[in-house]
Amino acid sequence: MYKGKKSNYHFLFLILLVCVLKLFHIGYKRVHFSTDLLFNSFVKNFGSEMALQDYVLEANKLITDNQLINFDLSNNLKSNGYFKQRIVEFSYPVKLSEKSKFKITNLKEKVNCNLLSKSKKFKLYEC
């Protein structure tokens, strides 16, 4: 009777191993699962280039390069719901605040404030 229990555990282990391997196979082949994402999931900002649009990364670079603690967006940028949500989420713990003296605008917009920094698509002003 003991021998039967031991073979049941071996069979169960084999089934679990096959299931785990099949999950990795499905994830890799079907949904382009990357093991890099799994193993580096707790590395700061890993995979941001894959998950976010270039212009969100560019605006965040203005925030981080200037070491801001809060920022505001121009009305034009606020009206873009996708951009507003992504920049708020990605730049956390830096917060979006209408009372901030730092304002991010696109290149076409003009603000009567001091220009601090400029990128390919955005300008950062201090008011």
PyRosetta script that sets phi, psi and omega in degrees:
from pyrosetta import init, pose_from_sequence

init()
pose = pose_from_sequence("MYKGKKSNYHFLFLILLVCVLKLFHIGYKRVHFSTDLLFNSFVKNFGSEMALQDYVLEANKLITDNQLINFDLSNNLKSNGYFKQRIVEFSYPVKLSEKSKFKITNLKEKVNCNLLSKSKKFKLYEC")
pose.set_psi(1, -36.1)
pose.set_omega(1, 179.3)
pose.set_phi(2, -63.8)
pose.set_psi(2, -38.0)
pose.set_omega(2, -178.6)
pose.set_phi(3, -63.8)
pose.set_psi(3, -36.0)
pose.set_omega(3, 179.5)
pose.set_phi(4, -66.7)
pose.set_psi(4, -40.4)
pose.set_omega(4, 178.4)
pose.set_phi(5, -63.8)
pose.set_psi(5, -40.9)
pose.set_omega(5, -179.3)
pose.set_phi(6, -64.5)
pose.set_psi(6, -41.5)
pose.set_omega(6, 179.1)
pose.set_phi(7, -69.1)
pose.set_psi(7, -29.3)
pose.set_omega(7, 175.2)
pose.set_phi(8, -64.8)
pose.set_psi(8, -40.3)
pose.set_omega(8, 177.9)
pose.set_phi(9, -66.4)
pose.set_psi(9, -38.9)
pose.set_omega(9, 176.9)
pose.set_phi(10, -64.1)
pose.set_psi(10, -42.6)
pose.set_omega(10, 179.4)
pose.set_phi(11, -64.4)
pose.set_psi(11, -43.4)
pose.set_omega(11, 179.1)
pose.set_phi(12, -63.0)
pose.set_psi(12, -43.1)
pose.set_omega(12, 177.0)
pose.set_phi(13, -60.8)
pose.set_psi(13, -42.6)
pose.set_omega(13, 179.1)
pose.set_phi(14, -63.1)
pose.set_psi(14, -42.9)
pose.set_omega(14, 179.2)
pose.set_phi(15, -64.0)
pose.set_psi(15, -45.3)
pose.set_omega(15, 178.9)
pose.set_phi(16, -62.7)
pose.set_psi(16, -40.3)
pose.set_omega(16, 178.2)
pose.set_phi(17, -62.6)
pose.set_psi(17, -44.3)
pose.set_omega(17, 178.5)
pose.set_phi(18, -63.1)
pose.set_psi(18, -41.0)
pose.set_omega(18, 179.2)
pose.set_phi(19, -62.8)
pose.set_psi(19, -44.6)
pose.set_omega(19, 179.7)
pose.set_phi(20, -64.5)
pose.set_psi(20, -44.8)
pose.set_omega(20, 177.9)
pose.set_phi(21, -62.0)
pose.set_psi(21, -39.3)
pose.set_omega(21, 179.4)
pose.set_phi(22, -66.9)
pose.set_psi(22, -37.7)
pose.set_omega(22, 176.9)
pose.set_phi(23, -61.6)
pose.set_psi(23, -43.5)
pose.set_omega(23, 176.7)
pose.set_phi(24, -64.4)
pose.set_psi(24, -39.2)
pose.set_omega(24, 178.8)
pose.set_phi(25, -63.2)
pose.set_psi(25, -46.7)
pose.set_omega(25, 178.8)
pose.set_phi(26, -62.9)
pose.set_psi(26, -45.8)
pose.set_omega(26, -179.8)
pose.set_phi(27, -61.4)
pose.set_psi(27, -38.8)
pose.set_omega(27, -177.7)
pose.set_phi(28, -75.0)
pose.set_psi(28, -45.0)
pose.set_omega(28, -174.8)
pose.set_phi(29, -82.4)
pose.set_psi(29, -38.6)
pose.set_omega(29, -171.1)
pose.set_phi(30, -90.6)
pose.set_psi(30, -44.5)
pose.set_omega(30, -176.2)
pose.set_phi(31, -113.6)
pose.set_psi(31, 16.7)
pose.set_omega(31, 178.1)
pose.set_phi(32, 53.9)
pose.set_psi(32, 43.9)
pose.set_omega(32, 177.5)
pose.set_phi(33, -62.6)
pose.set_psi(33, 135.5)
pose.set_omega(33, 179.8)
pose.set_phi(34, -112.7)
pose.set_psi(34, 125.2)
pose.set_omega(34, 177.8)
pose.set_phi(35, -66.8)
pose.set_psi(35, -24.0)
pose.set_omega(35, 175.4)
pose.set_phi(36, -59.3)
pose.set_psi(36, -40.3)
pose.set_omega(36, 178.3)
pose.set_phi(37, -63.5)
pose.set_psi(37, -39.6)
pose.set_omega(37, -179.8)
pose.set_phi(38, -67.3)
pose.set_psi(38, -49.1)
pose.set_omega(38, -174.4)
pose.set_phi(39, -77.0)
pose.set_psi(39, -21.7)
pose.set_omega(39, -179.6)
pose.set_phi(40, -111.0)
pose.set_psi(40, 21.0)
pose.set_omega(40, -174.0)
pose.set_phi(41, -65.4)
pose.set_psi(41, -19.7)
pose.set_omega(41, 179.9)
pose.set_phi(42, -106.1)
pose.set_psi(42, 9.6)
pose.set_omega(42, 175.3)
pose.set_phi(43, -83.3)
pose.set_psi(43, 132.8)
pose.set_omega(43, -175.7)
pose.set_phi(44, -59.7)
pose.set_psi(44, 129.4)
pose.set_omega(44, 177.1)
pose.set_phi(45, 60.5)
pose.set_psi(45, 16.6)
pose.set_omega(45, 177.4)
pose.set_phi(46, -71.4)
pose.set_psi(46, 131.6)
pose.set_omega(46, 176.7)
pose.set_phi(47, 85.8)
pose.set_psi(47, 3.3)
pose.set_omega(47, -178.7)
pose.set_phi(48, -63.3)
pose.set_psi(48, -32.1)
pose.set_omega(48, 178.8)
pose.set_phi(49, -66.4)
pose.set_psi(49, -28.7)
pose.set_omega(49, 179.6)
pose.set_phi(50, -82.8)
pose.set_psi(50, -28.0)
pose.set_omega(50, -172.3)
pose.set_phi(51, -97.0)
pose.set_psi(51, -23.5)
pose.set_omega(51, -173.3)
pose.set_phi(52, -120.3)
pose.set_psi(52, 153.5)
pose.set_omega(52, 176.2)
pose.set_phi(53, -68.6)
pose.set_psi(53, 154.1)
pose.set_omega(53, -178.7)
pose.set_phi(54, -59.4)
pose.set_psi(54, -37.8)
pose.set_omega(54, -175.8)
pose.set_phi(55, -71.8)
pose.set_psi(55, -26.2)
pose.set_omega(55, 174.2)
pose.set_phi(56, -70.1)
pose.set_psi(56, -42.4)
pose.set_omega(56, 178.0)
pose.set_phi(57, -63.5)
pose.set_psi(57, -38.3)
pose.set_omega(57, -179.8)
pose.set_phi(58, -66.2)
pose.set_psi(58, -42.9)
pose.set_omega(58, 178.1)
pose.set_phi(59, -65.9)
pose.set_psi(59, -39.0)
pose.set_omega(59, 178.1)
pose.set_phi(60, -65.5)
pose.set_psi(60, -32.4)
pose.set_omega(60, 177.9)
pose.set_phi(61, -64.0)
pose.set_psi(61, -37.9)
pose.set_omega(61, 175.2)
pose.set_phi(62, -60.7)
pose.set_psi(62, -40.8)
pose.set_omega(62, -178.9)
pose.set_phi(63, -66.4)
pose.set_psi(63, -47.4)
pose.set_omega(63, -176.6)
pose.set_phi(64, -72.8)
pose.set_psi(64, -38.8)
pose.set_omega(64, -179.8)
pose.set_phi(65, -63.4)
pose.set_psi(65, -32.9)
pose.set_omega(65, -179.3)
pose.set_phi(66, -95.7)
pose.set_psi(66, 5.4)
pose.set_omega(66, 176.3)
pose.set_phi(67, 49.6)
pose.set_psi(67, 51.3)
pose.set_omega(67, -179.4)
pose.set_phi(68, -77.3)
pose.set_psi(68, 151.2)
pose.set_omega(68, 173.2)
pose.set_phi(69, -104.3)
pose.set_psi(69, -17.8)
pose.set_omega(69, 172.5)
pose.set_phi(70, -156.8)
pose.set_psi(70, 166.0)
pose.set_omega(70, -178.3)
pose.set_phi(71, -156.9)
pose.set_psi(71, 164.2)
pose.set_omega(71, 174.3)
pose.set_phi(72, -127.7)
pose.set_psi(72, 156.4)
pose.set_omega(72, 177.8)
pose.set_phi(73, -110.4)
pose.set_psi(73, 150.5)
pose.set_omega(73, 175.0)
pose.set_phi(74, -66.6)
pose.set_psi(74, 161.5)
pose.set_omega(74, 179.9)
pose.set_phi(75, -59.1)
pose.set_psi(75, -35.5)
pose.set_omega(75, 179.3)
pose.set_phi(76, -64.0)
pose.set_psi(76, -43.4)
pose.set_omega(76, 179.2)
pose.set_phi(77, -72.5)
pose.set_psi(77, -34.3)
pose.set_omega(77, 176.8)
pose.set_phi(78, -64.7)
pose.set_psi(78, -31.2)
pose.set_omega(78, -178.5)
pose.set_phi(79, -72.3)
pose.set_psi(79, -17.3)
pose.set_omega(79, 175.4)
pose.set_phi(80, -86.4)
pose.set_psi(80, 97.5)
pose.set_omega(80, -174.6)
pose.set_phi(81, -58.8)
pose.set_psi(81, -41.0)
pose.set_omega(81, 180.0)
pose.set_phi(82, -62.5)
pose.set_psi(82, -49.5)
pose.set_omega(82, -178.7)
pose.set_phi(83, -61.7)
pose.set_psi(83, -46.5)
pose.set_omega(83, -178.0)
pose.set_phi(84, -59.4)
pose.set_psi(84, -47.2)
pose.set_omega(84, -179.2)
pose.set_phi(85, -62.8)
pose.set_psi(85, -47.0)
pose.set_omega(85, -176.7)
pose.set_phi(86, -66.8)
pose.set_psi(86, -40.3)
pose.set_omega(86, -178.4)
pose.set_phi(87, -70.5)
pose.set_psi(87, -34.8)
pose.set_omega(87, 177.0)
pose.set_phi(88, -66.4)
pose.set_psi(88, -44.4)
pose.set_omega(88, -179.2)
pose.set_phi(89, -68.0)
pose.set_psi(89, -43.3)
pose.set_omega(89, -173.8)
pose.set_phi(90, -75.8)
pose.set_psi(90, -30.3)
pose.set_omega(90, -177.1)
pose.set_phi(91, -87.8)
pose.set_psi(91, -2.0)
pose.set_omega(91, 178.6)
pose.set_phi(92, -54.6)
pose.set_psi(92, 134.0)
pose.set_omega(92, 18.4)
pose.set_phi(93, -89.7)
pose.set_psi(93, 0.5)
pose.set_omega(93, 173.4)
pose.set_phi(94, -67.8)
pose.set_psi(94, 131.6)
pose.set_omega(94, -170.2)
pose.set_phi(95, -109.1)
pose.set_psi(95, 148.8)
pose.set_omega(95, 171.7)
pose.set_phi(96, -79.8)
pose.set_psi(96, 125.5)
pose.set_omega(96, -178.4)
pose.set_phi(97, -144.3)
pose.set_psi(97, 129.1)
pose.set_omega(97, 178.1)
pose.set_phi(98, -68.6)
pose.set_psi(98, -18.5)
pose.set_omega(98, 179.8)
pose.set_phi(99, -89.5)
pose.set_psi(99, -0.6)
pose.set_omega(99, -178.2)
pose.set_phi(100, -67.6)
pose.set_psi(100, 147.3)
pose.set_omega(100, 176.5)
pose.set_phi(101, -86.9)
pose.set_psi(101, -3.7)
pose.set_omega(101, 178.7)
pose.set_phi(102, -104.9)
pose.set_psi(102, 127.3)
pose.set_omega(102, -177.1)
pose.set_phi(103, -126.8)
pose.set_psi(103, 131.6)
pose.set_omega(103, 176.2)
pose.set_phi(104, -101.7)
pose.set_psi(104, 130.3)
pose.set_omega(104, 178.6)
pose.set_phi(105, -130.5)
pose.set_psi(105, 166.1)
pose.set_omega(105, 171.0)
pose.set_phi(106, -81.3)
pose.set_psi(106, 172.9)
pose.set_omega(106, -173.8)
pose.set_phi(107, -64.3)
pose.set_psi(107, -29.9)
pose.set_omega(107, -175.6)
pose.set_phi(108, -76.5)
pose.set_psi(108, -25.5)
pose.set_omega(108, -177.0)
pose.set_phi(109, -79.4)
pose.set_psi(109, 145.2)
pose.set_omega(109, 176.9)
pose.set_phi(110, -120.1)
pose.set_psi(110, 137.1)
pose.set_omega(110, 179.9)
pose.set_phi(111, -128.8)
pose.set_psi(111, 141.4)
pose.set_omega(111, 179.1)
pose.set_phi(112, -82.9)
pose.set_psi(112, 65.8)
pose.set_omega(112, 179.4)
pose.set_phi(113, -141.9)
pose.set_psi(113, 177.5)
pose.set_omega(113, 179.3)
pose.set_phi(114, -81.7)
pose.set_psi(114, 127.4)
pose.set_omega(114, 177.8)
pose.set_phi(115, -76.3)
pose.set_psi(115, 119.6)
pose.set_omega(115, 179.7)
pose.set_phi(116, -93.1)
pose.set_psi(116, -43.1)
pose.set_omega(116, -173.7)
pose.set_phi(117, -154.7)
pose.set_psi(117, 158.3)
pose.set_omega(117, -177.2)
pose.set_phi(118, -143.9)
pose.set_psi(118, 143.1)
pose.set_omega(118, 174.8)
pose.set_phi(119, -126.7)
pose.set_psi(119, -168.1)
pose.set_omega(119, -178.2)
pose.set_phi(120, -65.1)
pose.set_psi(120, -32.0)
pose.set_omega(120, -175.1)
pose.set_phi(121, -122.4)
pose.set_psi(121, -11.9)
pose.set_omega(121, -172.9)
pose.set_phi(122, -134.5)
pose.set_psi(122, 160.3)
pose.set_omega(122, 172.7)
pose.set_phi(123, -127.5)
pose.set_psi(123, 146.5)
pose.set_omega(123, 175.2)
pose.set_phi(124, -116.4)
pose.set_psi(124, 122.6)
pose.set_omega(124, -179.8)
pose.set_phi(125, -112.3)
pose.set_psi(125, 151.7)
pose.set_omega(125, 170.4)
pose.set_phi(126, -115.4)
pose.set_psi(126, 121.6)
pose.set_omega(126, -178.0)
pose.set_phi(127, -105.2)
pose.dump_pdb("model.pdb")
